């Protein structure tokens, strides 16, 4: 009994004709709108760049020139045939893939009188419409405008050799021979097409075409064009996949072509040509690799995002297959929207006996949309964002604004946020001529009491960074951080699958609960933090993986809270070899203070009630704007001039002397090593990048030294807080100047400046302190600002002696 034939009511020939008309006549109106918008924004920027101090005559002359430019910019170019231009490039061998945007097809269908349901048909039966669209492209392919010789491609040589034989075949057809399509010497369409057809889905806004999670993909989506959101966890090597296999017969000399449309196939053995069949000869076929067609093939594994996984479940994964131009578009760790055709792949061989009716599924890649663009991509800023950056730089609030825009819902921690901003920007990585590499990435450790929002800061940095991986110390093993040896499901070879540090390559790896990690797992980070590589010797694989990542770690003191009665080294309980690799180690203590506690409580309750951060005196930048400015800043490679270099050397020597004095009193919690010097240089380069400058200045080094000093300030504050001393900036600078003067009554401003700036204070704070105490008649400045003379110094000394005697 024959199966019933169901008419689905689709006229494929009419749809192919509509596709041909679409390719020949479609002009992109959206490209015209974008060019108009850009022209208008350029006009707006030209008007704002006018000098305020110009005379009316010059302003009028420039106004005439500007009106001419306005007329020139207003002349928007005519829309061009979007797809015919691409087809011309394909026939001229300048392009190998064409992407059909369904939004363009929808626009064409809306203006067409016929209702052929083109877009809906493609969305529901994509694999079949790739072939129909390919036939339409073959029908409207323009003639070649560039001369190509037979030596350009192997296929050209084969075509040249076959022309004579095809002429003979055509003469045979006139004599009543078999039709041309049945003769094996004619090439299949897959072999002669020098292009691939991909479909770009409709945008999610207004079309209902939302990105699905992996667990939302159902059987009803089979054959459909769907979009799946996830993170790429494994990307295989690029291998050649055969599309058309060619054979040569040893008896009749015919060329046989076998189209491969499945993952596995059986090679042909006997020649199926008419000549061999008429003579009853079983001609043996030999594979001809040069005449076959191969495409690059890559298999990608994507996994659900953390926010897509329901409570109590583990994330699911999906296999994606990429061909041709779409390989090497995805790297592990990318958060992506993948549009593809959801297809089944039945098991074969022994697996089919075990699986029964089960089939595996995969996604055939059609389009990739990156969620968080890389820093090194071509940066395109719209006029509004660029104008805001210009205003922030002109008002001098750029550094503070960017820092306070990091997690505005979290109260305080301004210096910590400044360090995190410099972490995002990073220093300059340098490679010497002999291959030695000096890292530019900045490593930061946040050590502090519970409840000071360390984990929230880490989460925010993961969100802002284009490649950010968040992991916890207890849940991370050494293999999970570095690399694991696995068997590749495609090639069945032993391969390495990168861990969290490899996924964060060229990004930031945030490790929470750093102190809870086992020592054996923590040692895996040592090499990454300084050499930025991971050396592997497992299962016969000896290699070195790149891990050019910044480490942002958060840890608690040994006893949960910081104990001020024991030394900082005992509180921290991390090995010195690890601590020296951090450029800045922040010690954040939760000390009770009425004013700060009241402000913090108001801030937290406001966030809980209003579900947003409190009103500020500025508008915080969004994560996307932060990413744009950081990408802009990372394009600069600042250098250190000679005078700044000498200043850094002097500052480093003073830091070493200070560290030596602190060793006796057990006050130090970080050892000043040559890595500290490199850390100061990295922070200074990041500050120069922040200013979009190519040169490091003294102020950058001063700010870097101040941040290093501030990172220890909470420790010193906790030790001196019970003495009742005044801890304002001016009082601290006063004590430094008093110490520099010693028993004398005068001291040079050069010595004062060196000591104050070495302690991490700024030039402005020093000037303010000098003016403040000069107004109180404590000292006076003489010799045109070269010396500072104390007033009533003898009386102060007598008072000090009396205090000592008491």
N, C-alpha and C positions, 0 to 999 in steps of 0.2 A: 504494500500500500504506500503510495507516494505521500510525502509530507505536503500539507496545504501551503500554498503560496499566498503571502499576505502583502498587499500593496500598501506601502507606507505613504504614498502620495507625494513623493519627492522626485522632481524632474532634474536629474543630475546634469543633463545636457544644457538645460536652460540656466542652471546655476553656474556651470562652467562658462557659458557665454556672458553671464553677468560679471563673473570674476575677470574675464578678459576686458570687458568694458570698464570695469573699475580700475584695472591696472593702467589702461590707456588714457583715462580721462581724469583721474583723481588729482586734485590740487589741494595741498594742505592749507587750510585757512588758519589753523592754529599757529603755524610757523609765521604767518604774516602778522598775527596779533602780537606774538612775542617780539618780532622785530620792531613793530610800532611802539611797544611798551619800552623797549630798550632805547629807542631813539628819543622818546619823551623823557626818560630818566636822564639821558645824557644832556638834554637841553636843561633840565632842572639843575643838574650839577654845574653846568656852565654858568647859569645865572648866579648860583651861590658863590662861585669862586671869584666874583668881581671884587676888585679892590675898593675898600670903603673910602680911601683918601684920594680917589681920582677926581680931577676937575670935571666940571660939566662938559667942557668941550671934548676932552678925551673920552669921557663916558659916552657921549653921543657918537663919536667915531667908532668906539668899540660896539655900541649898540647896533650900528649899521652892519658891522662885520658879523655880529651875533645873529642878526635877523637873516643875513645870507646863509649862515650855518644852519639856522633853524629851517629855512626853506629846503636846504640840501638834505638835512636829516629827516624832514617831514616827507621827503620823496621815498616812500616805502617801496621796496622792490616788489615786482609782480610775483604772485605765487607760481611756483614751477610744478611740473609734473613729478610728483614725489617718487613714484615707483618706477616710472620709465627711466628716470635718471639712474636709479639703482640697477635696473636691468642692463642699461648701457655699460655700466661699470663691470657687471658680471660677464657680459659677452667680450669685453675688452680685457678680461682676466685681472681686474683691479680689486674685485670683491668676490667672495666665495659663499656668502650667505645673504638671504633677504628675509627681513622680519616684517610680517604683515600685522599691523596694529588693528585690532578689532574695533577700536574706537573710530578709526578712519572708515572702516567698512560699515559701521553703524551709521556714520554721518552720510555716507554714500547711499545706503539703503533708505534712509529717511527722505532723501531727495529723489528717490527712484519711484516711478509710478507703479512698478510691479512689486508684489509682495512675495518674495521667494524665501523669507526666513533664513537669510544667509548667516547672520551672526549666531543665531540659536542653533542652526544645523552644525556649524563648526564647533560650537561649545559642547554639543552632545555626541559628536562622532568625529573627533579631531583627527584621528589616525587616517581615516578614509579621505578626509578633505585635504590632507597634505598632498596626497596623490592627485586629487582633482585640481588643486591649485597649481601643482607642478605642470600638469597638462596645459592649463591656461597660460602659464608663463612660457612654455614651449611655443604656444601658438602666437604670442605677441612679442617674442624676443626680437629686439631691433637688430639690424645688420651691424657687423663689426666695423669699427672705425679705425682700428689699429692693426697694422700688419703683424702677424705672428707666424713664425716658421715652424716646421715640423719638429725642430729640436727643442721646443719649449716644454713638451710634455710627452710621456711615453704613449699616451692615448693618441696623440697626433700621428706618431709613427705607425701605429696600428691602423688608424683611419686611412692613412696614405696607402698602406699596403693593401687595404681591402677595397679601395675604390674600383680597381680593375675587375676584381671578382664580382662586385656588386653590379657592374655594367653587364657582365656575362649573365648574372642571375636575372636581370631585367629583360634581356633578350630571350631567356628561357621562358619567362612568364608570357611573353608575346606568342611563344610557340605552344602554349597550353600547359606549361609546367605548374608546379604548386605555387600558391601565392607567396609573396615575399615574407609575410609575417611568420610563416611556418618554417622558413629556412633558417638554419642555425647560424649562418654567417652574418645575419643582421644583428646589430648590437641592441641589447635591452636599453630601455630609457634610463635606468639607474646608472648605467655606465657612461652614457654620453652627457648626462647633466653635470654641469660644472658648478652647481650651486646646491644649497640646502634651503628649505622653506621652514621658517619658524613662525609661530603665532604669539603675539603679545596680548594678554587678556585685557579685558576692560578694567579701567581703574576702579578701586573699591568705592569711591564716593558716588553715591546715587544709583549704583547699578546692582547693589546687593551682592556683588562679587567679593565677599569678605574672605580673608585668608583663614584657612581651616587649621585646627590643630591636628596632629597625626592621628589621634584617637577618634576624631570626627570624620575621617575618611571611611566611607561605607561602600558596600557592594553596588549601590545605585550609582556610584560615581565612575564605574568602569567604562572606559572609553571616552570620558568627559575631560575637558580642559579645566583643571582645578588649580587653586593656589594654596600652598601649604606653607605655614610659618614654622621655623625651627632654627636650631643651631647645628652647624656642620661639625660633626665629631670625628669623622674619618674620611679622608680623600685618598683614593688609590692612585697609583702611578698611571700615566697616560700610555695606553697600549693601542696598537693598530687592530681594528675590528674589520673583518672582511664584509663587504657589502655585495660585491659581485665576484664570484670565483670563475676563473677562466681555465679551460682545458684545451689541449691540442690532441687530435687523434693521430695515432702513428700509422694508420692505414690510408685514410682518405685525406688527411691534412686539414680537416675542418676545425674551426675554433668553436667550442661550445661554451656558453656562458650560463652560469647557475646563479640566480638571485637568492641571497640569504636573507630571510626575514625573521628567523628565530635565533635564539641564543645558541642552540646546537643544531648541527645538520650532518647528514651523511654524504660523503663525497661521491660523485658519479664515477662509475668504473667502465661501463660499456658505452660506446659512441652511439648516440641516438640519431645521427644524420641519415638522410634518405639514401645516400650512396651506400653506406654500410648495411642498411636494412635491405636494400634491393639485392645486394650481393650476398646476403646472409653471412656477413663477416662481422665478427665481434671485435671491432677495433678497440684497442686499449687506450684510455685517456690518461694524459700526463698533465698535472697542474702547471699552469703558466702564471707565475707570480707577477711578472711585469705587466701582463695584460689584465690582471685582476684590479679591483678597486677597493681601497682600504680607507677607512675614516678613523681619526683619533677617537679613542673611547676611554671614558673615565667613570668610575663608580663612586658615588658619594653617599655617605650615611648621615642622615639628619635626625636630630632628636628633639623631643618636645622641650619647650622652654619651661623654666621652673614654675612660672605663674599659670601655665596651662595644665599642670598635673593636678588632678583632684586629690583630696585628702586621703592619705593611706595608700596611694598608688605609686608605682614607679614609672619613670618616663618611658614612653614608647619610641621606637625608631622606625624609619622608612628608608628604603633603598632608592636612590636616584641614579639614573643612567644618563650621561651626557655624551653627545657625539659632535664631532666637527668643531665648529667655531666656539661652542659653549664649554669646551674643556678649559681647564686652568682658570676659570672664572671664580672659583670658590676655594678658599683656604680654610683649614680647620680653625674653629673658633668664631667664624662669621655668623652673625644673626641675619637670616635671609628670608625673603618670601620667594618660594620656588613655584613657578607656573609650569605645569607639565601635564602629560596625558597619563592617566591612571590605567595601567594595563596589567593583565595577568600573565604569568609565565609558568606553564605546567612543568611538573617534574618529569625528568626523562630517565631511562635506564633503571637501575636498581632502586633509585629513590622513588620512582613512580609506583613500584610494587608496594613500598612501605606507606607512601602517602595516600594511595587510593584516589579519591576524587578531590583531594586538596590541591590547591595551587598557590604558588607564591605570587606576590604582587610587587610592582615597582612603578616608579614615576619616570616617564621619558621627558627629559628636560626640554622646555621651550623658551623660558625666559627667567632671568634672575634679577631680583631687586634687593640691593644691599640696604640694610636698615641703618647702620652706623658707618658712614663712609670713612675710609682711611684718611689719615693726615696727609699722605703724600699724593692724594688724588688732585686732579685739576680743580683749583678752588674757584668757585663762582659765587660772589656775594651780590645780593640785590642792593639797589641804591639806598634803601632805608637802613639796612644793617650797616653798610659801609659808612653812612652819614653818622650813625650813632657812635661807631667806633672813633670817628674823627672828633666828635664832640667830647667824648670821654678823654681822649688824649690831650685835647686843647685845654680842658679844665684841670688836668693833672690828677684826676680821680681814678684813673684807669686801674692802677694796682689795687687800691682799696675796694673798688667796685667789683672787680673780677673775683677778689678773694671773698668778699662778703656775699657774692652770688652763689658760692658753693654751699649747698644745703642751708638756705636761709631759714628753714624751720628749726634749725638747731641753734640754741642760744650761745653767744660768746665764741670762745676759741678762735679769735681773729688771727693770732699768729700761727696757729695750727693750720687754719685755712689758707694762709699765705704760703706756707710750706707745701700744702697739697696742690696749690695752683702752680708752684714751681715744679712740683713732681710731674704734673700733666704736661708742662712745656718741655722740661728736660734740658740738659746741657748738650754740648756738641760732641758726638762720638768721633774719635780721630783714629786713623789707621796710619801707622808708620810705614816707611818704605820697605822694612824688612818683614812686614806682616804682623807686627805687634799691634794690638788694638787697645785703645784707652776708652773705657766706657763713658758715655755721656748721660746715661739714665741715672736718676736719683732714687736712692732707697731710703725709706723713712720707717721708723718704728714708733708707734704710739703706745707708751707704757703708762698705765694709769689705773686709778681706782674704778670699781664697778659703777656703772650708771653715768659715765661722762660722755656718752654717745659716740664711743669709738666705732662700734659696728655700723651705726647709721652713716658715719662719714665714709666708711669703706664701701657701703652699698651705693652711696651717691657717686663716689669716684668710679665705681664699676659702670654706672649708668652714663656718665659723661664721656669716659674714654671710649674710643672706637672699638678697641679690643680690650675688654676688661673681664677677667675671670675671678670670681669670688669663691673661696674655699675656706673650710674651717680646719683648724689644726687636728682635732681629734678624728675627723672624718677623712683625713688625707694620709695615705701611706706614701712611702718613698717612691713606689712604682706609679702611684696615681699622680704624683707631682712631676716625675721625670718622663719615663716611657715604659710601656709594657710590650712584651713580645707576643704576637698573636699570629694566627694562620689566616692568610688572606682568602676570603671565600671565593674570589674570582680565579686567581692563579694557583691557589693552594700552596703558596710559599710562606715562609716565616717572615713576617714584617714587623716593624715597630709602630706602635700606636702611641702618639704623643699624649702626655699628661697635661696637667693644668699649666705648668710653666711653658710647655711648648705651644699650647693653644693661645697663650698670652704673648707670643712672640710679636715684637714691635708694639706692645701694649703695656698694660699694668696688671699684675697679679696681686690680688688682695687676699691676705691670709689672716683670718681671724683666729683667736685663741692660740696665738703663736706659742705661748708658754706651755700649753697642754700637749704639744707634739712629743713623740718619742725622740730620743736623741738620735737613733739610727735613721729616722725619717728626716730629722732636721738637718743632718749632714748633707742631704741631697741638695740643699739650697746653697751651700757654701760656694760651690763652683759657679752656680748661676749668678750669684750676686756680684762677683768680681770679674770672672772670665766671660760670663754670658754665654756659656755653652754647656751642654750636657754630654759627657763622655759615657758611652755605652759599650759594654762588652758582654753580650748575652747571646746564647744559642747560636754561636758562630758568627754573630753580627758585631763587628767592631767599628764604631763610627762616632761622630760627634755631631750632635743636633744643636741648632741655633735656639737660644732662649734669650733674645735681646729684650728683656722685660725689666720694668721697674718693680721692685718689691715694696708693697705697703703692708706692714704687719701691725697687728694690734695684740697686746698682751697685758695680763694682769700681774701685779707683784706676787712674790712667792706665797705670802700668807693671805692672799685675796685682796687686802688693803695694804697700803704702804705703812710700814712701821718706822716712825722717825727715830726710834731708840737704837736701831742698828744701822750699819753702814749701807749706802746705796747699792754697793756690789752684792751684799747679801740679800737685799730686797729684790733685785732684778733677777738674779739666778739664771742668767744666760751666759754661755761661754764667751770669753773675750774675743775669740777668733770670729764669732758671729757678730758681736756688737760693733767691732771695728769696721765691718762692711757696710754699716748703715751710715749714711751721710749725716742724718739728724736723728737723734733719739729723744723724743719728747716725753717728759715726765709730767703727766697731768694728775694733779692731786685734788681731791674733793675736800677742801677745807671749809668749815662752816663760817659764814660771814653774813650778817643780817641783811646788808644792802644787796649783796649778790644773790643770796637765797631768795629774797623777795622778788627781785627782777626775774630770776629764773622761773619762779613759781608762776608769776604773771604771764610770762612768755609761753610756758607749757600749757597752762589752762586756756589761753587764747587759741593756741593751735588746736586743742581738743574741741573747743566750742565751735570755732569758725571753720575748721578743716583747711586752714591756709596759714601762711606765715603772717606775723603782725605787720602793720604798715611801717615802712622804712622811709628814710629821707631820700631814697633813690629807688628806681625800678630795677630789681635784680634781673640779670641776664638769664635767658632760658638755657637748658643744656645744649640745644642746637646752636644757639649763638655763642656759647662758650666754646663749643667744638670748632666753630668757624674761626673764632679769633685765635685759638690755639694753633689751628692749622696755618693761619696767616703768620703767626709768630715763629713757627717751626721752620719756615722757609729761610730764615736768616741763620748764618753761621758766624757769630761774633768772634773776634780775635782779642787777645790781651796785649795791650801796648807795653813798652818797656817800663815806664814810670809806674803803671799799675802793678806790673810784675814785681818790682822792687818793694812796693807797699805790701803786697801779699806775703812776700818773704819775711818782712819785719813782723807782720801780724802773726805769722805762723811761729816764729821764734818766741814771741811773747806768750802765745798759747802754750808752747811747750814748757816755758819757765813756770807759768801759772799751774800747769798740771803737775809739775814736779813738787811745787809747794803744797798742793792739795793732797798729794799722796801721804804726807806725814799726818795730816789731820783726818784722813779717811773721808774726805768730802767728795772726792771725784767719783763719778759713776760711768764715765767713758774715758778711755785712754786716748790721749792726743797722739796720733801716729801720722805718718805720711799720707794715709788715706784721708785724714782730716783736711790736709792741704788740698787734695784733689776734690774733696767735697765742697770746700769754699769756692774753688774755681768753677765747679759745676753750677752751684747756686748763683754765682755772679753771672755766668753765661746765660742762665735761664732768665735772670732779671734783665739782661741786655736784650734778649729775644723778646721779652715782654714789651719793651719799649720800641720794638721793631728796629733795633739798632744793630750795626755790624761791629761795634767796638765796645768793650767793657770799660767802664769808668770807675773812679774811686767810690762813688756813691753805691754802685752795685756791690763792691766788696764790703763796704761798711754795712749794708743791709744784710748781706750773707753772714757776716760776723755777728750782727745783732741777733739774727734768728738762731744761730748756734748758741749764743749766750742766753737768749730767752728760753731755749729748750731746757736749760738747767735752772732757770729762775725760780720755778715753783719749789725745787728742792731747797735752794738757799732761803726762800721766803719761809718755808716751814721750819728751818733751823733757827732763823733769827726772829721769827714772829713773836716768840714769847718774851723777847727783850724789850719790847715797847718802842723799838726804833721806828723812825719815819721812813716808809718804804716808797715814797714818791720818787719819780725820776730825778728831779732836781736835788733831792737829798742824797741820792746815791752818787750823783756826779759830784756833789759837794764833798762827800767823804773821800772820793777818789782824788780830788784836787788837794784836799787837806793832807792825805797820805803822801802825795807827790811833793808837797812843800816840806814835809817833815818838821824839824824844829825851826826852820827858817821862816822868814816872813814874806818871801817872794818866790815865784816860780815862773818860768818862761811859758808862753802860750803854746810853743811847739811841743814841749813835753806834755802839757795838759792834753793837747789834742790827740797825741799818740796814745796816751793811756786811756782816755775816755772812749775813743773810737775802738780801741782794742777790746774794751769791755762790751762792745756791741751797741753803744749808744750812737745816735745820729748827730750830725753837725748842728742841726736846728736845736736839738735838745741842749747841747753844750752852750750855744749862744743864749738861749732862754735862761739857763741856769746862771750864767755869768751876769746877765742883766738883772735878774731877780735879786741876787745877793749883793750886787753893786747898789741896787736901790735900798737895800737894808743896811748899807754901810758896813758890810762884812769885809769887803775888799774893794780895791779900785784898780782900773786898768791904766797902765802907764806906758811910756815909750811907743806911742802911736799903736797901741794894741799888742805890743810884743811881750809885755810882762804883766803879771798879776800880783799886786802887793796887798798883803793882809793888813787891816786896820786893827790896832790894839792887840797885836799878836802876842806881846809879852804878858798881857793880862790873861789871855786864853791859856798860855802855857802854865802860869801860876795856878789857874783853876784846875787844869789837868793834873798838876802835881798834888794839889790838895785832895782831889778825888782819889788818886792812887794811894796817898797816905791813909785816908780813911778806910 
